Amino acid sequence: MARGNRTGGPKTQLGKLASSKNSLKTGAYSVQQILPGERQEDFEELHKMFIDDFQPIGVVEASLVHEISLLAWKKLRLERVENQYLYGVLNATLIPEEYFAAGLPRKEEIIWLLQDLSAMTEGFVAKHQRYLNWARAAEKRTLKQEEINQIQRDDEDLYMHLKREVFEFHSGSAMQIRFIRWAGETEDEPELSAEDVAKSLGNMIKRSESVLYVHKHLKEITNIQNLIRDRRLKAFMESAGPIRAYQDLSRAFFKVLDELRKQQDWRLKNKTLES
């Protein structure tokens, strides 16, 4: 296959989980007794428990007890892998389309916030309320360079926010290169001009308004998050793969168990006849 045609596999968290779901099947039907991440000692302990229960005599009974142990081991494996997979599904990052499909009004400007709602602290919201008040007032006047310089001297938090907004507004342009060193202040850092700030005020206002919108509707959004997880769980439960694998193992387990009991009954009957 040509390099350009290779997909490289799933990229999103849910995509990777969907791909890993194959382990539910392969783990259940694997012919290998011990898989990576499992311990031979744990299997041997389980096997010993079955030996103690059934007290097999002869190679046939010993073989059947070993087979029962292996089937029980695979059932435990399937339960473990299924639980890990389900935990991953329910805790995977919720994507914006899931929010919108679950009833959240489609607002493209809040997508960046939906990626991580843990950022919605009271302090974060209060800052954006302050940024919004300043930007709305600044829109109504002509910004002067002296005002920006004064903010740089007296209000580092607001100044850094203005720089980020200017950077975002001019993303992909030469302006971005001018402020590429924003990780830390330097003496020779380019001056943030009043003209640059004025051009970015519209975006700054939209960004802060989106923060306040999400904060106002946070309870509703949290309820939607729970709904999304319920839908994921429902979709998982409707998937026949893991259930079918577990049922196959259970049928095989009880079939071998029945064969073992018949073998032991046959042995006991023969022993009685011989005596």
C-alpha positions as CSV (number, residue, x, y, z in Angstrom):
1,M,0.0,0.0,0.0
2,A,1.3,3.5,-0.9
3,R,2.4,5.6,2.1
4,G,-0.2,8.3,1.2
5,N,-3.0,5.8,1.4
6,R,-2.2,4.6,4.9
7,T,-4.6,5.9,7.5
8,G,-2.4,5.3,10.5
9,G,-5.4,3.9,12.4
10,P,-7.9,5.8,14.5
11,K,-6.9,9.2,15.8
12,T,-9.7,10.1,18.3
13,Q,-10.1,8.7,21.8
14,L,-13.4,7.1,20.9
15,G,-12.0,5.8,17.6
16,K,-9.1,4.1,19.4
17,L,-11.5,2.6,21.9
18,A,-13.7,1.3,19.1
19,S,-10.7,-0.3,17.6
20,S,-9.6,-1.8,20.9
21,K,-13.0,-3.4,21.3
22,N,-11.7,-6.3,19.2
23,S,-9.8,-7.4,22.3
24,L,-13.1,-8.4,23.9
25,K,-13.4,-11.0,21.2
26,T,-9.8,-12.0,20.7
27,G,-9.3,-12.3,24.4
28,A,-12.3,-14.5,24.8
29,Y,-11.5,-16.9,21.9
30,S,-7.7,-16.8,22.2
31,V,-6.0,-20.2,22.2
32,Q,-3.2,-18.8,24.4
33,Q,-3.6,-19.6,28.0
34,I,-1.8,-16.6,29.4
35,L,-1.8,-13.3,27.5
36,P,0.4,-10.2,28.1
37,G,-0.6,-8.5,31.3
38,E,-1.8,-11.8,32.9
39,R,0.1,-13.9,35.5
40,Q,0.8,-17.6,35.2
41,E,0.6,-17.8,39.0
42,D,-3.0,-16.4,39.0
43,F,-4.1,-19.0,36.5
44,E,-2.4,-21.8,38.5
45,E,-4.2,-20.6,41.7
46,L,-7.5,-20.8,39.9
47,H,-6.7,-24.2,38.4
48,K,-5.8,-25.5,41.9
49,M,-9.2,-24.3,43.2
50,F,-10.9,-26.5,40.6
51,I,-8.6,-29.4,41.4
52,D,-9.5,-29.1,45.1
53,D,-13.2,-29.0,44.3
54,F,-13.4,-31.9,41.8
55,Q,-10.4,-34.1,43.0
56,P,-9.8,-35.5,39.5
57,I,-8.5,-39.0,39.1
58,G,-6.9,-40.1,35.8
59,V,-5.9,-38.2,32.8
60,V,-9.4,-37.7,31.4
61,E,-10.7,-36.0,34.5
62,A,-7.5,-34.0,34.9
63,S,-7.9,-32.8,31.3
64,L,-11.5,-31.8,31.8
65,V,-10.7,-29.9,35.0
66,H,-7.9,-28.1,33.2
67,E,-10.4,-27.2,30.4
68,I,-12.9,-25.9,32.9
69,S,-10.2,-23.8,34.6
70,L,-9.2,-22.4,31.2
71,L,-12.8,-21.5,30.3
72,A,-13.3,-19.8,33.7
73,W,-10.0,-17.9,33.2
74,K,-11.3,-16.7,29.9
75,K,-14.6,-15.5,31.4
76,L,-12.7,-13.6,34.0
77,R,-10.5,-12.1,31.3
78,L,-13.5,-11.1,29.3
79,E,-15.1,-9.4,32.3
80,R,-11.9,-7.5,33.1
81,V,-11.3,-6.4,29.5
82,E,-15.0,-5.4,29.1
83,N,-14.9,-3.3,32.3
84,Q,-11.7,-1.6,31.1
85,Y,-13.2,-0.9,27.7
86,L,-16.5,0.4,29.2
87,Y,-14.7,2.6,31.6
88,G,-12.7,4.1,28.6
89,V,-15.9,4.6,26.6
90,L,-17.7,6.4,29.4
91,N,-14.7,8.6,30.3
92,A,-13.5,9.4,26.8
93,T,-13.5,13.1,26.0
94,L,-17.0,14.2,24.9
95,I,-16.9,15.6,21.4
96,P,-18.9,18.7,20.4
97,E,-21.2,16.8,18.0
98,E,-22.3,14.6,20.9
99,Y,-23.4,17.7,22.8
100,F,-25.3,19.1,19.9
101,A,-26.9,15.8,19.1
102,A,-28.0,15.5,22.7
103,G,-29.8,18.9,22.5
104,L,-27.3,21.6,23.3
105,P,-27.9,24.6,21.0
106,R,-25.2,24.7,18.3
107,K,-22.9,27.5,19.1
108,E,-19.5,27.1,17.3
109,E,-17.9,29.7,19.6
110,I,-18.3,27.5,22.7
111,I,-16.6,24.4,21.2
112,W,-13.2,25.3,22.7
113,L,-14.8,25.3,26.2
114,L,-16.6,22.0,25.7
115,Q,-13.3,20.2,25.3
116,D,-12.5,20.7,29.0
117,L,-15.2,22.1,31.3
118,S,-12.9,21.7,34.3
119,A,-11.5,25.1,33.3
120,M,-14.8,26.7,34.2
121,T,-13.8,27.8,37.7
122,E,-15.2,30.8,39.5
123,G,-11.9,32.6,39.0
124,F,-11.8,31.9,35.3
125,V,-15.3,33.2,34.8
126,A,-14.6,36.3,36.9
127,K,-11.6,37.1,34.8
128,H,-13.6,36.8,31.6
129,Q,-16.3,39.0,33.0
130,R,-13.6,41.6,33.6
131,Y,-12.1,41.2,30.2
132,L,-15.6,41.5,28.6
133,N,-16.4,44.7,30.5
134,W,-13.1,46.2,29.5
135,A,-13.5,45.2,25.8
136,R,-17.0,46.5,25.5
137,A,-15.9,49.9,27.0
138,A,-12.8,49.9,24.7
139,E,-15.0,49.4,21.6
140,K,-16.7,52.7,22.4
141,R,-13.6,54.8,22.4
142,T,-10.4,55.2,20.3
143,L,-7.6,53.2,22.0
144,K,-4.4,55.1,22.6
145,Q,-1.0,53.5,22.8
146,E,-0.5,55.1,26.2
147,E,-3.5,53.2,27.6
148,I,-2.0,49.9,26.4
149,N,1.4,50.8,27.9
150,Q,-0.3,51.7,31.2
151,I,-2.0,48.3,31.2
152,Q,1.3,46.7,30.6
153,R,2.7,48.4,33.7
154,D,-0.2,48.1,36.0
155,D,-2.3,45.1,35.0
156,E,-0.2,42.1,33.8
157,D,-3.1,39.7,33.7
158,L,-5.1,41.9,31.3
159,Y,-2.1,42.7,29.2
160,M,-1.2,39.1,28.7
161,H,-4.8,38.4,27.8
162,L,-4.7,41.2,25.2
163,K,-1.6,39.7,23.7
164,R,-3.2,36.2,23.5
165,E,-6.2,37.7,21.7
166,V,-4.1,39.7,19.3
167,F,-2.1,36.5,18.6
168,E,-5.3,34.5,18.0
169,F,-6.7,37.2,15.8
170,H,-3.6,37.3,13.6
171,S,-3.0,33.6,13.7
172,G,-1.2,32.4,10.6
173,S,0.1,35.9,9.7
174,A,3.4,37.7,10.3
175,M,1.9,39.0,13.5
176,Q,2.1,35.5,14.9
177,I,5.8,35.5,14.5
178,R,6.2,38.8,16.4
179,F,4.7,37.3,19.5
180,I,6.0,33.8,19.2
181,R,8.0,34.4,22.4
182,W,5.0,34.9,24.7
183,A,6.0,32.1,27.0
184,G,7.9,34.7,29.0
185,E,8.5,38.5,29.0
186,T,11.7,39.7,27.5
187,E,13.2,43.2,27.2
188,D,13.2,43.2,23.4
189,E,9.7,41.9,23.0
190,P,7.7,43.6,20.3
191,E,5.4,46.3,21.5
192,L,1.7,45.5,21.6
193,S,0.1,48.3,19.6
194,A,-3.3,49.9,20.3
195,E,-4.2,49.3,16.7
196,D,-3.6,45.5,17.0
197,V,-5.7,45.4,20.2
198,A,-8.6,47.4,18.6
199,K,-8.7,45.0,15.7
200,S,-9.0,42.0,18.0
201,L,-11.7,43.4,20.3
202,G,-14.6,41.7,18.5
203,N,-13.0,38.3,18.9
204,M,-12.1,39.1,22.5
205,I,-15.7,39.9,23.3
206,K,-17.1,36.8,21.6
207,R,-14.6,34.6,23.5
208,S,-15.5,36.1,26.9
209,E,-19.2,36.0,26.1
210,S,-18.9,32.3,25.3
211,V,-17.3,31.7,28.7
212,L,-20.2,33.5,30.4
213,Y,-22.8,31.6,28.3
214,V,-21.3,28.2,29.3
215,H,-21.1,29.2,32.9
216,K,-24.8,30.3,32.9
217,H,-25.8,27.0,31.3
218,L,-23.3,24.8,33.2
219,K,-26.0,22.7,34.9
220,E,-27.8,22.0,31.7
221,I,-24.5,21.1,30.0
222,T,-23.7,18.7,32.9
223,N,-27.0,17.0,32.5
224,I,-26.3,16.7,28.8
225,Q,-22.9,15.1,29.6
226,N,-24.8,12.4,31.7
227,L,-27.2,11.9,28.8
228,I,-24.3,11.4,26.4
229,R,-22.7,8.8,28.7
230,D,-26.1,7.0,29.0
231,R,-26.2,6.9,25.2
232,R,-22.7,5.4,25.0
233,L,-23.6,2.8,27.6
234,K,-26.8,1.9,25.8
235,A,-24.9,1.5,22.5
236,F,-22.4,-0.7,24.3
237,M,-25.1,-2.9,25.8
238,E,-26.8,-3.2,22.4
239,S,-23.5,-4.5,20.9
240,A,-23.8,-8.3,20.6
241,G,-20.1,-9.0,20.4
242,P,-19.1,-9.1,24.1
243,I,-22.4,-10.7,25.1
244,R,-22.1,-13.4,22.5
245,A,-18.5,-14.2,23.5
246,Y,-19.5,-14.4,27.2
247,Q,-22.4,-16.7,26.3
248,D,-20.2,-18.9,24.2
249,L,-17.7,-19.3,27.1
250,S,-20.6,-20.0,29.5
251,R,-22.0,-22.7,27.3
252,A,-18.6,-24.3,26.8
253,F,-18.0,-24.1,30.5
254,F,-21.2,-25.9,31.5
255,K,-20.8,-28.4,28.7
256,V,-17.3,-29.5,29.9
257,L,-18.6,-29.4,33.5
258,D,-21.4,-31.8,32.5
259,E,-18.8,-34.1,30.8
260,L,-16.7,-34.1,33.9
261,R,-19.6,-35.0,36.1
262,K,-20.6,-37.8,33.8
263,Q,-17.0,-39.1,33.8
264,Q,-16.8,-39.0,37.6
265,D,-20.2,-40.7,37.9
266,W,-19.0,-43.4,35.4
267,R,-15.8,-43.9,37.5
268,L,-17.7,-44.2,40.7
269,K,-20.2,-46.7,39.2
270,N,-17.4,-48.9,37.9
271,K,-15.6,-48.7,41.3
272,T,-18.8,-49.9,42.9
273,L,-19.3,-52.7,40.5
274,E,-15.7,-53.8,40.9
275,S,-16.0,-53.9,44.7
